[in-house]
Amino acid sequence: MKERYENGVNKLIETNKSVNAMKKDIEEKKPGLEKAQKDTAELMVVVEENTKSANIVKEKCAIEEATCKEEEGKVTLIKDDCEAALALALPALAEAEKAVKSITKGDIDFVKGLKTVSDNIKDCIEVIVLFFKPWKGFALEKDAEKKLDYWGTAKKHLLNNAAQLLNDLVNFPRDDITDDTIATAKKKLDTLDDKKQANASAAT
């Protein structure tokens, strides 16, 4: 019996020693644990701030992506419009080139020698002068009334050399034509079409 009590007491003493050793170990590690908790809290703050920044960047990227897709759609529409316009323009260009190549030196000399010039010829000559003036660098002549004289300009700078004009018509640098020149020429050509329609109506 005595031995059992002594063993029990010894167990309690050992247990108490173990508990005290654990307490001491915990006390020694406590500063480290507190520092680890503090570091973890600070790290969580940084992580939270980085998460917010990442979300902001993510939102900006989403907006930019949507904008890029919208712009891509616009570019596609413009591309499709250009291709459609080109599909219409190419046959007209081929027809125009064919018509230009059919003009002869005799045709030009005939027009130059006319004493009386119809409005249609004058309008056509005016369009030619509009296109050739920037390329050749000549100035528009003026008539007796100080008005711009496209016919007189053409006779002096274009119709005076039929062979050169034929060559220039075929090799005209169409890629250098300005938007202003095209707009002015289109307006004149539209006027020609209106006159043709009016003459056709009057004839019927």
Secondary structure, 3 states (H helix, E strand, C coil): CHHHHHHHHHHHHHHHHHHHHHHHHHHHHHHHHHHHHHHHHHHHHHHHHHHHHHHHHHHHHHHHHHHHHHHHHHHHHHHHHHHHHHHHHHHHHHHHHHHHHCCCHHHHHHHHCCCCCCHHHHHHHHHHHHHHHHHHCCCCEECCCCCEEHHHHHHHHCCCCHHHHHHHHHCCCHHHCCHHHHHHHHHHHHHHHHHHHHHHHHHC
